[in-house]
Amino acid sequence: MSEKKIHNTLIIGSGPAGYTAAVYAARANMEPILYTGLEPGGQLMITTDVENYPGYPDGVKGPEMMDDFRKQAERFGTKVHYDTVVKVDFTGPVHKAWTEGGEEIHAHSIIISTGASAKWLGLESEKRLQNKGVSACAVCDGFFFKDMKVAVVGGGDTAAEEAQYLAKLCPEVHLLVRRDEMRASKIMQNRVLNTKNIRIHWHTEAEEILGEDEVEGVRVVNNQTGEKSTIDIKGFFVAIGHKPNTDIFKDWLEMDETGYILTEGKSTKTNIEGVYASGDAQDKIYRQAVTAAGTGCMAALDAERFLTEKGII
């Protein structure tokens, strides 16, 4: 029985981080293989217009941009597999991974780019109107709602930051908070409270987003009195947090309390030698396509140095 092939570099997950890592790794003769995961292309596959990524002066559709990324990675020799890694073993110098399809993969280095998923409220109307006025990223989509009234759901730092950002673009921002206080840090709360065009609705939950082909308003309910009312808005921003897609690594890698992978200093190195983390799986601050791509580049360069020092390539 022949020995199992050991790949130089396995990239787990696609999106800007994974595909950028693949471009750099392939051009460095690392012969990377990439497993796309459940959502090939990541969160950008559900993003219509991307206007803030350099190199696309007229903007680009999210799926189209990810298709460009994939083609570029494949052009240099990356082998893209449409399967999901569901289990890993980082005990030995050779790392192991298993896919949903039953394949066992051995690799000298691994780049994690599994991303994070936005948390949603679970409303039918929220799903139906996604990218038609419903968004989970004010920095990504806020510009489209300039000079329009919008609403933000949430009470933490993310919601406070999103509301602050939108307040610079929109005449009126309605912040829907389900309790009688915010969870955000005191400094963020003070900023929100002192911003004149942010109106806070306490004890308030979104019951339904109104509109057929675009957002026209939101019906809210006061969870103390049961009173319902309608707010006229054009944009609805859900800011109740993100969940990093890192569960399969929790027994191996150091993470923060919310599951984001911790990396060393300004590198992408994890606590396991030869394993690197990039994109939204390790970045809970910026969460942009361009920053994810940047860390994908960093991860490939870190992995290349590691493979070179070990005499593998």
MARTOR-137924 format. One record per atom (N, C-alpha, C): x negated, z, y negated. Coordinates in steps of 0.2 Angstrom, whole numbers, plus 2048, in hexadecimal, padded with zeros to 3 digits. Atoms other than C-alpha are relative to their C-alpha. Layout:
BEGIN
XZY...
! end
This chain:
BEGIN
7FC8008068008008007FC8007FA8048008067F97FB7EF8018057FB7FF7FB8057F68077E18057FD7FB7FC8028058038077D47FC7FE7F98038028067FE7FE7C48018057FA8007FC8067F98097B58007FC7FA8008038067FE8027A57FC8037FA8047FD8067F48047958058047FC7FB7FD80580380878A8077FF8027F98007FF81580C78D8038027F97FD7FE80682080C77E8088018027F97FE7FE8318157808048007FA7FC80180683E80F7747FE7FB7FC8018068058408017688018027F97FF7FF8078458007567F97FE7FC8068028048387FE7487FA8038028057FD7FE82D80B74F7FD7FD8068028027F982C8057617FD7F97FF80280780182B7F275C7F98007FC80780180481D7F574F7FB8038048067FD7FC81380075B7FF7FA8058028057FB8157F17687FC7FA7FD80480680380F7E475B7F98027FF8077FD8017FF7EF7577FD8008078037FF7FA7FC7F37697FF7FA8048018077FC7FE7E17707FA7FD7FD8068038037F27DB7637FA8038018067FC7FE7E67E87687FE7FF8078018017F97E67E177A8028068047FE7FA7FC7EF7F17808057FF8057FB8027FB7FB7E778A8068058017FB7FB80080A7F27858067FE8047F98017FD81B7F378F8048047FC7FB7FD80482A7F87858078018037F97FF7FD83A80078C8058017FA7FC8008068487FD77F8048067FF7FC7FA80185380C7838087FD8007F980280086680C7828027FC7FA7FE8048068678047717FA7FC7FE80680480285A7F67708007FF7F88008018078557F575E8028077FC7FE7FA80385B80775A8068007FB7FA7FF80586680C74B8017FA7FC7FF8068048637FC7428047FB8037FC8057FC86D7F374F8088017FD7F97FF80287D7FB7477FF8007F88008008078777F87358017F87FE7FF80780287D7E872C7FB7FE7FB8058028058737E671C7FA8047FF8067FC8018617EC71B7FD7FD7FA80380380685B7E97097FA8047FE8067FC80284D7F67087FA7FF8048068017FC8417EF7157FC7FB7FD8048058038327E670D7FF7FA8048018077FD8307D37118077FD8017F98047FF8437CF7118038017F97FE8008078467CB6FE8088007FF7F98018008587C67028048058047FD7FC7FB85C7D470E8007FD8078008037FA85E7D27208058058047FC7FC7FB86B7D872E7FC8048048047FC7FC8657E67387FE7FD8078028037F98667DE7497FC7FA7FF80480680185E7CE7427F98027FF8077FE80184F7D873C7FD8038068037FD7F984D7E174D7FF7FA8048018067FC84E7D07557F97FD7FE80780280283F7CB74A7FB8048028057FB7FE8367DB74E7FE7FE8088018017F98387D87617FD7F98018048077FF8337C57607F98017FE8077FF8028237CA7577FC8048058037FC7FB81F7D77647FF7FC8068018047FA8227CB7727FB7FA7FF8058068018187BD76A7F98028028077FE7FF8087C876C8008038078017FE7F980C7CC77E8048068027FC7FA7FE8177DC77E8057FE8057FA8017FB8227DC78E8068057FE7FA7FC8018337E27898058018057FC7FF7FA83E7EA7968078037FD7F97FE8028517ED7938028068057FE7FA7FB8527FE79C7FE8067FC8007FA8038528107977FB8058048047FB7FD84481D79B8048078007FC7FA7FF84D82D7A27FD8068028047FA7FE83F8387A87F97FE7FF80780080182D83B7A57FC8058038047FB7FD81F8447AD7F98007FC8068018038108487A27FA8058038057FB7FD8068547AE7F97FD8018078037FF7F78487B27FE7FC7FA8038058057EC83D7A88037FA8007FB8068007F782F7AE8078027FF7F97FE8028088317A68057FC8047FA8047FC81882C7B08068017FD7F98008038298277AB8047FC8057FB8037FC8398227B48057FD7FC7FB8038048468167AE8078018047F98007FD8598167B18017FB8067FF8057FB8578077BC7FB8028068047FD7FA84B8117C87F97FE80080780280083A80A7C37FC8067FE8057FA80282B8167C27FA7FC7FD80680380481E8127B57FB8057FF8067FC80180D8187B47FC7FD7FA8048038068038177A37FB8057FE8067FC8037F381D79B8028047F97FD7FD8077FC82078A8077FE7FF7F980180280E8217848018017F97FD7FF80781681E7738078018017F97FF8008268267718037FE7F97FD80380683281D7658088008017F98007FE84382376B8058017FA7FC80080684A8267598048068007FB7FA8018588327548077FC7FF7F980380186B82F7548048057FB7FC7FC8058768347458068048047FA7FD7FE8838417498067FE7FC7FA80380489583B7458068058017FA7FB8008A68447438047FF8067FC8027FA8AE83B7518077FD7FF7FA8038028BC8337478007F98037FF8077FF8C382274D7FF7FC7FA8008048068C481C73C7F88007FD8078008028B28217397FC7FB8048038057FC8AC8167478027F97FE7FE8068028B78087427FD7FD7FA8028038078B18077307F88017FF8077FF80189F80A7347FD7F97FE8028068048957FE7298057FC7FC7FB8038048A57FA7208018067FB7FF7FB8058A38097147FE8078038027F97FD89E8177217F97FF8028078007FF88C81B7227FD8078028037F97FF8808297287F98007FC80680080387282571C8017FD7F97FF8028078748257097FA7FC7FD80680480286281F7068017F98027FF8077FD8668107118057FC7FC7FA80480287780B70A8038027FA7FD7FD80687A8156FA8017FA7FB8018058068758066EF8077FB8017FA8048008847FC6F68068037FD7FA7FC8038908096EE7FF8027F98027FF8078888096DD8077FF7FC7FA80080489680D6D08068018037FA7FF7FC8A28126DE8018078017FF7FA7FE8AA8226E37FF8018078027FF7F98A38296F38018088027FF7FA7FD8A58386FF7FA8028058067FE7FB8978427098038068047FE7FB7FB89B84D7187FA8048028067FC7FE89085C71B7FF8067FC8017FB80488A86C7157F88038008077FF80087786C7197FC7FD7FB8048038058688667108007F88007FF8077FF86B8547178057FE7FB7FA80180487C85470F7FF8017F88027FF80787585B6FF7FC7FB7FD80580580286784F6FE8047F97FF7FD8068018738407018058007FA7FB8008068808466F47FC7FF7FA8048008068728486E77FD7F97FF80280780186B8366EB8067FC7FE7FA80480287D82F6EA8028017F97FE7FE8068808386DA7FD7FC7FA80480580587382D6D18037F98007FE80680087C81E6D68087FF7FF7F88017FF88F8226D78038057FA7FD7FC80589A8296C98038078037FD7FA7FD8A28366D57FE8008078027FE7F989C83E6E58048068037FC7FB7FD8A88486F07FC8038068037FC7FA89F8556FB8058048047FB7FD7FC8AA85A7097FC8068058037FA7FC8A486C7108058038047FA7FD7FC8AE87371E8008088008007F98018A988571A8018027F88007FE8078A988F70A7F98017FD80780080289788E7087FC7FA8038048067FD88988170B7FA8048048067FE7FC87B8837187FA7FE7FD80680380386F87A70D7FC8067FD8047FB8038608837068038027F87FD7FE80786488C6F57FE7FB7FB80280580585A8806EB8047FA8007FC8067FF8648716F28078027FE7F97FE80287487B6EF8018007F98007FF80887087E6DD8007F97FD80180680386B86C6DA8077FC8017FA80380087C8666E18058037FC7FB7FD8048868736D87FF7FF7F880280280787D86E6C88017F97FE7FF80780188185C6CA8077FE7FE7F98008038908586BF8047FB8047FC8047FD8968496C98018018087FE7FF7F98968516DA8058068007FB7FB8008A685A6DE8008028078007FD7F98A68666ED8078028027FA7FE7FD8B58686F87FF8058058017FA7FB8B48797018058008057FB7FF7FA8BD87C7128037F98017FD8077FF8BF8697137FD7FC8068028047FA8BF85E7228037F97FF7FD8078008C184B7238047FF8067FC8017FB8D084772D8017F88028008077FE8D083472C7FD7FC7FA8028048058C78277228057FA8007FB8048018D381B71A7FD7F97FF8028078028D28087198007FC8078008047FA8D37F97257F97FC8018068037FF8C47EE7227FA8037FC8057FD8038BB7F97168038077FE7FE7F98028BC80C7108047FF7FA7FC7FF8078C980F7038028077FE7FF7F98028CB8227047FF8048078017FC7FB8CA83170F8068058007FB7FB8008D883D7147FD8068038037FA7FE8D284F7158058058017FC7FA7FF8D985F71A7FC8077FF8027F98018D68717148018048067FF7FC7F98D287B7248028077FF7FD7F98018D888B71C8087FF7FF7F98018028E98857148037FB8047FD8057FC8EC87671F8027FA7FB7FE8058058EF86C70F7FC7FA8018048077FF8EB8597108007FD7F98008048068E684E7027FC7FA8018048068008DE83D6FF7FC7FF7FB8058028058CF8386F67FE7F98008018078008CC8276F07F87FF7FF8078017FF8BA8216F57FF7F98038028077FD8B18116FA7FA8018058057FF7FC8A38197038008078037FF7FA7FD8A38277107FA8018048077FF7FD89282F7158018068058007FB7FC89183A7247F98038018077FD8018828467228008078038007FA7FC8848537307FA8018058067FF7FC8738507377FF7FA8058028047FB86A8467447FD8038068037FD7FA8658497567FB7FB8038058047FD85484375C8017FE8077FF8027F985583976C7F98028048077FE7FD8478447748018058067FE7FB7FB85084E7827FC7FF8068048017FA8468467907F98037FF8077FD80183684D7887FF8077FF8007F980283B85F7857FC8048048047FC7FC8328667947F87FF7FF80780280082285E78F7FD8007F980380080782085C77C8028057FB7FE7FB80582086876E8057FD7FB7FB80380482F8667638028067FB7FE7FB80583786F7548078028037FA7FD7FE8488797568057FB8017FB8058008528697547FE7FA8058018057FB84985E7617FB7FA7FD80580580283D8547567F98028028077FF7FD82C85175E7FB8027FB8057FE80581E85A7557F97FC80180680480080E8507517FB8037FC8057FD8037FD85574C7FE7FD7FA8028028067F985473A8037FA7FD7FE8078027FA8427338007FB8068008057FB7F983B7448078008047FA8017FC8068367517FF8048078027FD7FA7FD84175F8058068017FC7FA7FD80884D7697FC8058038047FB7FD80285C7727FE7FE8078038037F97FF8517827FC7FA7FE8058068027F08467818037FA8037FE8077FF7F48347818087FE7FF7F980180180683677C8018017F880080180780B83176A8088007FE7F980080281C8337618007FD7F97FF8048068228277538078007FE7F98018028318247498048067FF7FB7FB80284182E7478008068068017FB7FA83C8387587FC8057FD8047FB80383084174D8008017F97FF80080783583E73B8078027FE7F97FE8028448487358018007F87FF8008088408467228017F97FD7FF80680383F83471E8057FB8037FB8037FC84882B72C8027F97FD7FF8078028468197257FC7FB8058038057FC84280972E7F97FF7FE8078028028328067247FB8068028057FA7FE82B8187278008008088008007F983081673A7FB7FB8028058057FE82680673B7F98027FE8077FE80281780E7327FE8058058037FC7FB81681C73F8007FD8078018047FA81880F74D7F97FD8008078038018088077467FB8068028057FB7FF8008187467FF8028078007FE7F980581C7587FC7FB8048038057FC7FE80C75E7F88007FF8077FF8017ED80F7557FD8068038027F97FD7EC82175B7FF7FE8088008027F97F081A76D7FA7FC8018058057FF7E380C76B7F98048008067FC8007D58197667FF8048068007FC7FA7DA8247747FD7FC8068018047FA7D98167817F87FD8008078028017C88107797FB8058028057FA7FF7C082177A8008028087FF7FE7F97C682378C7FC7FA8048038067FD7BE8127908057FC8047FB8037FC7CE80B7968017F97FE8008078037CE7FC78A7FA7FF7FD
! end
